[in-house]
């Protein structure tokens, strides 16, 4: 039986959630996985809450709809925790991976989650500011998610990033982003 992983991303317009979702999905090719990646937004503007989706599977995917009951939720902006029900529909045993400066226990308490969920936090703003020079959470969050989900090897995430962005950005910018991915992979904390 094929195993499918459904991920819902929550961010604000301009934070790169759609790009992160696509980048993660493209990395799945290196693991011989099938994938989908798509956003859900309308006339939102920069800074407005947006949602993106990623599906990964061992077999072809024939679903073409939004993910209402995700296995994992990724939150790029901690301010959304107070304005969006990011855990809506999260499957029992599901995981929340959030850009959050505090400990996972604090995050679980803020979300009102009990022991049936896995909760992970990483300070993606701090990592991206220190590594890239700007608080851009999307690349570090892909690193943290890779560690949590365990379906795509870190080296495949890094190789895909280098391939996709090596021709668009300077080697210095690519290296800074790769360092941010690695750091988040190492620094993500679990409850």
N, C-alpha and C positions, 0 to 999 in steps of 0.2 A: 504494500500500500504506500502510495506517495505521501511524503510529508510536506505540508505547505506551512510557511511562516508568514503571517500577515503583520505588517508594521504600519502604524499611523504616526505621522510626524506633526507636531504642533509648533508653530513659530509665528513670527510677525513678518509681514511682507518686507523683503530686502535682506533677510537674515540667511538666505541660501538653503532653505529646507528642500525646495524642489530640486536644486542642484545636488544636494547631499543624497536625496532619495535616488536620483538617477545615477550618481556616482557609485553608491552602494550596489544598486541593481546591476550596473555594468561590471562591477567586480565579481558578481556571481557567475559570469561567463567563465572565469578562470577556475571555478569550482565545478564546472559542468552542470550548473543549476539553471532552471528556467526562471524568468523574472518578469515582473511588471513594475512600472514606476509611473505615477501620474499625480498631478495636483488637483485640488478642488478649490477653485476660487472664481470669483466673478469680477466685480468692479472694485475690488479692494485696492487700497492705496498703500504706499510704503508705510509700514508700522502697524497696519491692521492685521488681526489674527488670520492666519491661513492654515490649511491642512494639506498634507501630501501623503501619498501612500506608496508602499513597496510590498510586493509579494515575491517570495522566493519558494521554489519547489523543485523536487526531484523529477517531476513529470510535467508535461505541458499544462498550462493554466488556462482554464476556459471560463473563468469568472471575469466579468467586465463591469464591476460596480464598486462603489465606495466600500471601504472596510469599516463595518459597523461594530464588529466584535474582534478587535485586534488581539494578537498574542503579545505584542509589545507596543508600547507608546514611547515616543521620543519627544522630549520637550526642549526646544532650543532657547526659549526665553522664560526665565523663572517668573516674570511678572504675569505670565499667562495663567499661572496656578491659581490666581485670585479671580480671574475673569472668565476662564473657560473650564468646563468640566472635562479635563484631559483624560480622565480615567473612565469616561462613559463607555460602557460596553466591553471594557477590558475583561478578557476571559479569566476565570479563576486559575490561579497559578501563573498568570501573565506577569509581565515585567514592565516597570516604568524606568526609563533611563533619562535623567534630566540634567540639564545645565543648571547646577544648583551649588551655591557656595558652602552650604552646610553639610552635615553628616546625613547619610541615608535615613537614619532614625527620625531626624527632624523633618525631612522631606515626607516620609510616611505619615508622620503626625499631621503635617500641613494638609496632606491629601486625604486624611481620614482613612488610610489603608491599614488593614489588620494583617495578620500573618499569612493569609492565603495568597498574597502577592509578593513578588520579588521587587525590591526597590534599590536603585543604583543612582549615585550622584557623582558628578565630576564638575569642577569649576572651569567650564570651557571658556568663559570670558577671560579669566586669569591666564589660562594657557595660551589662548590666541593673542592676547595683548603682549605677553612675554615672548612668544615665539614669532608672531607675525607682525606685531606692532599695532594691531587694531583689534577691538573686541568683536571678532567674527566667529560665531560659535559652530558653524556647520562642519568644517573639517575636523575639529577635535571631537565633535559628537559622533562622527562616523567611526573614529577610532575607538571611542568608548563602546559604541554599539557592537562593533566587531568583537570586542572582548566578551561582552555579555552574551551575545547570541551564539558565538562559537561555530558558526556555519561557514564563515569566510576567513581564511587565514590572513593575518596581518600583512604578510609579504604580498599577497594578491591585491589587497586594498592599496598598498603603497605603489605597486607596479601599475595598477589601473590609473591612479592619480597621476603618476609620472607620464604615462602614455597620453591621457586625455588633456592634461594641462601643460605638458612640456613644450608644446609648440605655441601656446597662447601666452605664457608668462616667462619671465626670465628664470634662469636656473636658481637664482637666489630666492625668488618668491616660491618656487616649487619646493625647494629645500626647507624653507621656513614652514610651509604647510605640512610637509611630510613629518617634520619634527613635532608639530602640533598634534598630528594624528597619533604618532608614537607615544607622546606624553599622555594623552587622554587614554589611550589603550592601557598604559601602565598605572595611571592615577585614578581610574574609575573605582569607586568604593561601593561595597554592597552592604545591605542591612544584615 
